[in-house]
Amino acid sequence: LAPIGLFGISLTDDSSAARELPYGAYTNLKFYSYLKELYGDFEGTCKAWGWTPPEEEVAAEDLPLNPYVQVAFHRFLEKKYGNLEEVSKAWKVKLRQFAGATQATVKAEREKGNLVPSNDVAEFKAAFQGDANTDDPFGRITRASVKAAFDAGIPGPWIDAQRFLELEWYNDIADINRASQAVLPDSWVGTDASYYGNGIAECFSLVPYVCPYYSHTALKIAVARGRMSKPGCYGVCLGSYGGKPANMSGRRGQVWDVALSGGTGLYYWILRYYALGPELTLSDAHALYQCEVIEELDGGLGEMLATCPPVFSPIALLRSQNSGLCDQLEAKEQPVTNHALSFDAFLGAMEDLTLNPWIITAEDLESGWLKRHPVKLLLLPGVNSMSEAEMEAVRAFVNGGGVVVADVLPGRRFPNGTPRSQAPLAELFGVQYTPLGKDQKAGVRGIMTGKSAPDGGELSFGEVLADVRVKAGTATALGTVEETPVLLRQQVGKGQAFLFNASFSSYSTYRAEGGDMWVPWSEVMKSTVSAAGLERPYPFTSQGKDTPGFRLMAFDNGRSTLLGVTDTGCADFGGLRRPLEITLPQASYVYDVRAGKALGKLDTLKVDLPRSGQRVYSLQPYEVRSLQVRLDKTTCGGGETVVLTAEPVIDPAGKRDLHFLRVEGFDPEGERAEMMRRVVQCPEQGPVSVPFTFAYNDQPGVWRFVVTDVSSGVSRAVRLQVKGGTR
């Protein structure tokens, strides 16, 4: 990395963990260690799965799948041939590692007429009498036996294998990152463009460089998890690979999506099938507009957004890896939802209420994260699988005064996917749960009617799915689908539990469409948020009407706030510019940061936002009246240094929040000199000093320095006479 000036490596692109155990031995052996950590021993593993793997039946000419036997075979090959290269020559097969010497390879070569691998297997089996390892019953757990169990309706081995493989996938990235940083401390190894799987939240907690670019949801997870765990580059990966239309704007929007979601940076990649060289050019059709946005962010706004942390609400949203994996099991039962769809819906609902939840994992729940953070609302989207420790954390949270909201009854499966005979959280939600009988389906489809609150009016939600396994117990049902209760709620200890028991995942569609179908679920979400004692920090309307289709993100700047606003689109508005009215928490001096314009002291911000447009506003308790700028000399020669000092003047006077100043130098021809461009951070009080050294061949004449306060747009210029150089 160092010799060519790079500091980031993308380890993966468009990839994810394997779905099944490999044929090779060594990953299987690591899987056994994982199972021992979970269940203790082989007997405990079989008990958790409700299944005991049978003894392997092996044909005389075949190599067993038992990994311990395979390892012994590899040692036999190494002893016979000396090394892997010689094995490859003898077998006439390119083996990259001994793990590739499997029964699948032996069989494939035999079918081609190459009997050398088969003869080696026969020689090995004739001499090998077994050892202590090959007697280990874990050796019966193989790719084939796990798949056979799954096909027989036993999900535990299958789901545990996938949990393990996802863990290995992102742990590999973290391990390689640590190894790289041991050699080059400021290097980063991560993943881009690629991973949107079930372990996404866990992955983005471990690696310091994550750049998803196909999904806003993935981006929000990356930012939340990254900023919860460690410094790093949590942003977007941009690319140039030709053939893109000139009017393509997706990646332009993506840069702003990163910046206005709390991202801290971006990477730019170029796809080439040969070495980079000085002849490299970028296609304007694909790169120009990206560079335009990058240049704007590079003018100080990017520093502001990356330095000011995003404001997180006292809300926790669970991203459940186990539930995502178990959705493949739920799919056989006509489920009400799946975890990914529900997660998107809950995240979208929070965005519509201008709330920004923390995104937590099962490990967070188990380790007491809720106790360590001032959370008032816990959201469980499509959570079908939970551990006992997770469920106990939920109970303690609600009994202690928290509010929990779930769209489907959580915890119906063990973490390995095995169904529970009863739902342990049924009592918390005040319902009765009856598992499905043979060939029954969980979902019933019908028109849903009900109330968002006990004293609310009757609402029609259109056609939804509800879970027929759930009946009201101590909870109050505010609605029905056919005869199935929905919108259930009850008081529990000092807190409350809400169970929709309906396909809330439709919310994502309704918020894209807007109009009357969006309103009922919006009212339900307002009611649940209100029950937790939360208010919308920045309630907004369009032409006086509640609407989805805008995304607001607040960034903490001391007494001030940066407010990012994005038009995400809504089908009930077709104009080119969409009116937006935002109610501010208190009257503030408001500045349009991108336009560099003061909007006055406001308690309501009214703007017309272009379709898919973005704006950034600085909300300040003081007014920026002017900039004091001076140079320590009026003339300067080549090789000499001039010091510029600058200070924002605010009213009322006092300590300032974070301000960045953009300093730009212009030569006597009026051309901007890139080497004279700076973005500097101001102290809380007093001026900031910026030195500039002129080269001997810098153009003589009157140079101009323009200093701009990034937050307010207030600007001032000073001039300097530069003499001709003497060399």
N, C-alpha and C positions, 0 to 999 in steps of 0.2 A: 504493500500500500504506500509506504512512505516515499519511495523514490519517484513515484509518479503523482504525488500530491493528493491522493485520494484519502478519505477518512471514513467512507461508508461502503459496505458490501451488502448487496441483497442476496441472501442465501437461498431464497426460494422465489418463484414467480409462478402464479397459476398452479399451485400445488397444494396438497393437503396430506393428512395422515392416511396410511393404508387402512382399508376396511376389514381385512382379514389377517390373521397371523401368517407370516411367510412360511415357505417350505423349509427354509434354512433353520439351523439349530439354535443359533446364538440369541436371536431375539426371543425365541421361546423360553430359553433359560432365564432371561431377564423377566419375562412374564411370570415365571414361577416365583421369583423373588417378590414381585409386585403382589401376587396372590397371598404369599406368606405374610406380607405386611398387613393386608386387608383381613385375612381370616385365620392366621396363625399356623395352620398345618393343612395337610391334604384332607384330613377328616373334616376340619372346619370349612374348607373350601367346598367340599361335596355337600355339606349340610346347607351352606348358604345358597348353593345352586339347586338343591333338591335333585341332584343327579350325580351318579358315580360313573366316570368314564370306563368303558370296558377295556379288557386286555386287547392289545392290537393283534389282528390276524395278518400275518405277512406271508406272501408266497415265497417259495424256496429261493427264487432268483431275485427277489426284491430286497432293497435296503429298508429297514424299518424307519418309520417316521419319528420314533422315539429320539428326541434330541440328544440324549446321553449316548445312545448308540451311534448317532451320526458323528458326534465329536470323537468317539473312539475310532470311527472309520477314517476321519480326517487325519488323526495321528498315525494311523496305519499307512495312509497315502504318503504322509510327510516322511515317515521312516523308509518307505519303499523307494520313493523317487527323489527325496532330498529337499525339494521345495515346490511351491505352487507352480512355478513356471515349467518345471519338468513334468508335473502332472498334466498340465494343459497340453504339452507337446504329445505325451503318450495317449491322452484321451482325444486329441485333435479337437479340443473345445477350449474356447477362451474363458478361463476362470479368473475372475477378478479377486476372488477370495475363496477360502476353503468352504465357506457357507454355501457356495454355489454347487458344490458336489453333493447333490441330493438325489433321491429316488426319481424325481421328475426328470433330471438331467440324464440319469442312467437309462431310464426307459426311452427317452427321446432318441438317444444315440443307438440303442438296441434296435429301434424301429427303422433307423437309417442303415442298419447293417454293421454298425460299429460296435463290436462286442468287447472292446477293451474295458470300458467302465463296468460292464456286467461281470466280466471275469475277475476284476478286482473286488467286486462285491462278494462273489463266491469264495474267493481266496480269504477275504477278511472274515466272512461268516464261518468258514471252516476252522479258523484258528481262534476266533474270539469266543471266550467262555463267559463273558459278562464281568461286571465289576460292581462295586458298591453303588455307584451312581445309576447304573442301568436298572437297579432294583428299586429306585425311587419311583413311587407311584405317580408323581407329578408328570413323569415321562409319557403317561397315557394321554395327557392334555396336548393335543396337536391341532393343527389347522383342520384336519379331516374330522377328528372327533368333536371339535367345537361346532363345526358346520352341521354335523349329523345331529347333535343335540338341538341346535336351533331349528332344523327341519322337523324335528320331533316335537316342537312346541316348548322347548326348554330354553329360555332366553338368557339366563345368567352368564354362562360361559361366553356367549357371543357378545353381549354388551360389555362385560368386563374386559374382553380382548380389545374392543374398540376404545374403551376408556384408557387402557394402557397404551395403545398405539398413538392416541392423540397426545398423551402425556409425553411419550418418547419423542414425538415430532417436535413439539415446541421446546422441550428440554434440550434437544440437540442444538437448536439455534442458540439457546442461552449458554450452553457449554462452549460452543465455538466462539461466541462473543467474548466469554471470559478468557479463552485461550488467546484470542487476537489482542485483547487489551493487555494481557501480560507482556506482550511484545511491543505493542504500540498503544499506549494508554488512552489516546484520544480517538481511537478507532471505534466504529460501531458496526455490529453485524446484526442484521434483522431480516424482516420479511416485507415484501411490498406486493401490492396488486393481487394478492393471492389467497389469503386465508380468511374465509368467512364461515368456518365450520363451527361445530358445537363447542369446541374449547377456545373460542375466540377471546373471551374475557381472560381466561387463564394465560393464554399465549401473550396477550398484550400487557400482562402484569410482569412478564419476565424479560422481554427483549426491549432494549432502549431505542430501537429504530423500527417503527411500524408505519407503513404508508399505504393504507387501503385506498383505492380510488374508484371503486365501482359501487359503493354503497354508503349512503349517509349514516345508516345505522352502525355499520362497521367503524366508520370514522368516529362517531360519538363514543363507541365502546373503547376504541384505541386511545382517545384523548382522556376519557374518564379513568380508565385503568392505568394508563401510563402516568398521568399526573398524580394518581393515588399512590404510586409505588416508587418512582425514580425519575431523575432528570433524563431527558432524551429528546429525540426528534420524533414527535408524534404529529404526522402531517400527511401530505399527499405526495404521491410519486407521479411525476409528469413524464411523458415520453414523446419522442419523435421517431417515427418509423415510416413516414411518407404516405402518400396516397390519401390524405385527409382533405375534405372539402374546405374551401376558404371560409365558408360561413359556419363551420362547426364551432360550437361554443360550449360544449359540455365540459371540457377541461378548464375553460376560463371560469365557469361557475364553480368547478371543483376547487380551484385555488381559494376562492372566497369561502366556500363551504368549510375548508380547513381552518382558515383564519378566524371565521366567525363561529366556530364550534370549540375553540380553545386549543387548536393545533399550534405547535411550536416551530414548525419548519416544513420544508419540502425538499424533495430530491428530483433532479431532472436526469432522465436516462435516455440513451440513444441506442437503438437496435441496429447493429452492424454485424456482418458475418466475417469481417476481417478487422485487422488492427486499426485503431484510431490513428489518424495522421493529420498533417497540417492542411490537407485539401478538404477536410470535412466542412460541409455547409449544412445549415438547417433550412428546411422548407418553410417559407413564409406561411404556406397554407395551413401548416400544423403548429409551427413554433411561434410565429409572430405575436399572435394574441396572447399566448401564455407569457411571453417575455414582457408584453405591455403591462400585464397585471403584476408580474414579479417586480418590474421597475417601480410601479406605484407603491407596492408594499415595502420595497427597499428604501423608499424615501422617508422612513420613520414610522409609518403606520404598522408595519409588520413587527417592529421592535415594541411598539406600544401593546399590541395584541398578545405577543408572546410573553411579555414581561408581566402584564396585569393578569392575574389568575382568573379563570372563569368562575362565576359565582354559582356554587352548587346549593340546591334547595335541601331542606331537611327531609329528604325522601330517598329511600333505597329501592332500587329496581333490580331484582334478581335475574342474572343470566345463568341459567341452570344447564351446565354441560350434560348432566345425566338425563335431564328431561328431553333435551334435544336428541340424544342418542335413542332414547326410548320411544320417540315419536314413530319410529319404524314399526314398533310393536303395536302402538295405539292405532296405526292406520288400518289395521284389520277389523277394527270395531266401529267404523264410522264415527270418528271422534268429533267433538265439538270444535276443536281447534288444534293447532300444534304450537310448540313453544316459540319458534321463530316468528310466526305470524302474530301471536299474542304479544310478543316482546315489541315488535314494530308498532303495534296498535297502542300499547301503553306509553311507549316513548313519544309517539305522535300526539297522544292526548296531553301529555305533560308539556310538550312544545306549544300546543294550542293554548295552554294556560300560562305560558311564559315561565314554566318551572323546569329546572334542570336537575334531574335526579342523579345521585351517585349510582354507579352500576357495580353491584357486588356479586360475588361468587358463592358457591356452596361452602368453600373453605372459609370465606369471610363470616358467613352465618355461624358455622361451627365454632369458630375461634373467638366469638364474642364481639364482632365488629359493631353490632347494634348497641351494645352497652358502652362502647368507647366513643360513640358519635351521637350528637343531639338530633337523632332522627325521629320524626313524628309519624311518618307514613311509610309503610312497607308494601311494595307491589310485587305480586307473585303471578307472572304471566304464563299461562299454559304449563304450570309446574306439576307434572305428573309423578316425578320421582324425587324423593327426599330421604336423607338419612335421619336416624333418630335424633342426632345432635342438632340438625337443622330445625326439625320440628319443635324440639324443646326450646330453641332460641326464639322461634316465632311465638310460642305460648307465653314465654317470659316477657317478650316485647309487648304483647297485647295486654296481658295482666298488669303490666307496669304503666299502662296509659297510652300505648301506641295504637295506631289504626292499621289493620292489615286488609288489603284488597286482593282478591283472586278472581279470575274469570272462571276457572274450573277448580274443583275440589283438589287441593294439593296432596302430594305424598301417597298416592294410591299404589305406587310401586316402590320396591327397594331400589337403592342406587344401581344394582346390577340388572334392573328391569323385571325381576320376579314380582308378580302381582301380590299385593297384600290381601289377606282374606277380608280385612276391614280397613277402612280409611281412618288412620289415627287422629286426623285433624277434624273429623266430622263433628265431634263435640264442640270444638272451638268455634266452628262456623254455625253450630246449632242445627245440624241436619242429620238425617238418617241416610245411610249408604248401603245399597244392595248390589253386590257384584253381579255381573252379567251371567246368564245361563248360556248353555251351548247354542251357538248360532244367533245369539241376540246382538243387537246393535246399540251403542251407547247414545247416539244422537237421534232426537226427534225433531223434525222440521215443521215449523208453523209460524203464524203471525204472533209476534210478541207485543203485549200491551202491559203497561205498568206505570209506576210513579218513580220519579227520581228521588223523592223524599216522602216521608209519611204524610206531610201536609201539602204535597205537590199535586198538580193536576194530572189527569190521565194522559199518557203518551203512547203513540204507536211507533214501534221500532221497525216495522216491516218484517220480512221473513228472516228468521234466525234458526240456529240449531240450539237445542237445550239437552242437558244430560238427564236421561230418564232414570238413572240409578240414584238420583238425589231426591229426597223428599224433605219437606220442612219439618223440623223438630221444635226446638225452642226458639229458632230464628223466626223473624217476621218476613214473609214474602210480599214484596211490593208489586209483583207481576207474575204472569204465566205465559207459557207457550203450550198450547193445547191444555193439558192438565198438569204439566210439569212446572214446579215453582221456580221463579227466577228473581233476581234482585233481592237476595236474602241478606238480612242484617241482624246483628244482635249485640247487646252490650256484654262485654266479658271483662270482669274485674274493673279496672279503671279505663280500659280501652274498648275498642269496637272491632268487629269482624264483618267484612262485606264479602259475599260470594255472589257473583253474577249468575253462575250456572248457565251461561249462554255464550254464544259465539261473538264475543266482543271484538275479535280480530277483524270483523267487518268494518270497524271504525276506520281503518286505513283507507278503505275504498270510499267511505262516506266523506272523509275529510278532503279527499281529492275532488269529489263531486260537489261538496258544499250543499247549500239549499236545505230543504226541510228534513231530509233523511239524516243529516248530520246532527241536528238539534237534540233529539232525545238522548243519545249517548253522551253528547256534550254536557247536558244537564245532569246526567248521572255522575260524570266525572267531577263536575263542580261540587256536587253534593258530597262526594267522598272526600274531596280535598278540604272542603269546609269542615267536615266532621273531625278532621285532624288538626283543626285550628289554623289552617294555612289560607293565605290570600294570594290572589294573582298579583305579582309584583308590578307588572306592566300590562294591565288590561288594555286590549285594543279592539277597535271596531273598524269597519269599512263603510263609509257613508252612514255612520250611526248604527250599523247592524253588526251583531256578533258574527264572526266568520272564521273559518280556518284559512290556511294558505299563506301564513306569515310565520317566520321563525325569528324569535328575538333571543339574543344571548347577551347577558350582562357580564362585564369584566370589572373586577374590584380594583379601584384606583384610589384607595384611601377614602377621603370624603367624597371624591368624585367617582363617576362610573362611566365606562365606555359601553355603549349599547350598540350591538350589531343587529341589523335588521335585514332580512332576506325575504323576497317574494318567492314562495315555493309553488305558487300557482293554485288556482281553484277553478273548477269548471263553471261555476255560476257567475264568473266575471270574464268577459271577453275583450275588454279594452286593452289599449297599449300601455296605459299607466293606471295603476290602481290606487285609489285614495286610501289612506290609512290614518287613523287617529289613535295615538298612544297616550294613555293617562299616566303621568309620571308620579312617583311616590311623594315628591315634594317639588315646589317651584325651584327651578335650577336655571343657571345660564347654560344655554344649549348651543353647541357648535356642530355644524356639519363638517366632519373631519375630512372627508374626501373632497368636498368642494372648497374647504378652507373658508367657511362662511359662518358668521355669527347670526344666530336666529333669535336672540333676545332671551329674556327671562320668562320661562314658560312653565305652566303646570300641565299643559296638553300639547303634544307634538303632532302637528298635522303635516303630512307629506303626500306626494303622489309618487309612488314607486314604479319604475318601469318593470315590465314583465320579466321575471327571473333576475331582477336587479338587486343590488346590495347597497346598503348605506351604513355608515358608522357615525354615531353621535357621541360627543363628549358632554356629559351632564355634570356641571361644576357648581360648587357653592359660592364661587367668586367669578368675577369678570376679568378677562385678560385685556387690560387697557392698551398696552403697548409693549414694545421690546426696546430695551436699552442695549445698544450695540456700539462698540468702539474698537479701534485698532491702536496698538501701542506705538505706532509710528505712521507717518503720512507718506513716506517714501521708502522704497526697499530695492536692493540690488540683487543680482544673481548670487546664490549661495547664502543669502541672508534669510533670517526667520522673522516673521511678523506674528504677533499674538493677537487673536481676536477674542474679545470677551463679550458675552451676551447674557441678558437676564430678562425673563418675563416680568412685567409689572402688573400686579393684580390688585383688585379692589373688591372687598376690603383687604388691606395688606396683612401679611402674615406668612405662615409656612405654606408652601405649595405642595400639591400632590405631584405625582409623576408627570414630568413634561420632557419630551424629546425635542431638540432643535435640529432642523435640517439646515446645514450650511453649504452653499453652492458658490463656487467661484466662476466668474466669467471673464474671458480675456478681452483685450481692447476691441476685437471684432464682434464681441457679443456672443461668442461661442462658449458653451459650458465646458469647463475643464474638469474632466472626470477625476483627475488626481487631486483636485481641490474640494471634492465633495465629502462631507462628513455628516453623520447622524450621531448626536451626542446627548447624553442624559444630563438634565439639570439637577443640581442639588436642591434640597427643600428651601433653602434660603441662599441669597447671594448669586453671583454670576458663575458661569462656566467659562473656562479658558480653552481656546483651540489654537495650537500653533500651526503655522504653514511655512514651509521652507521653499523658496523659489529656486528653480534650476538656472544655470548660467545661460541656457538657451531659451528661457521663457520669453515670450514676446514683450518688448518694452511698450509702455503706454499706460493708460488708466485701466486698472482692473477693478472689477466690482464684485463685492461679496454680498449675497442675499441670505439673510437668516430668517427662517420661518418656524414659528411654534407649531408643531405638528397637530396638537390638539385643537387649537383655535383658528389656525390659519393666519394669525397676526404676523406681519412680516416687516422687515426693515433692511435697507441696503446701506453699505458704506463703500467708499472708494479708496483706492491705493494707487499711487504713482510708482510704477516699476521701471527701474533704469535698465539700460542694456547691460548685458554681461561683459566681463573683462577677459573671459577665456574663450 
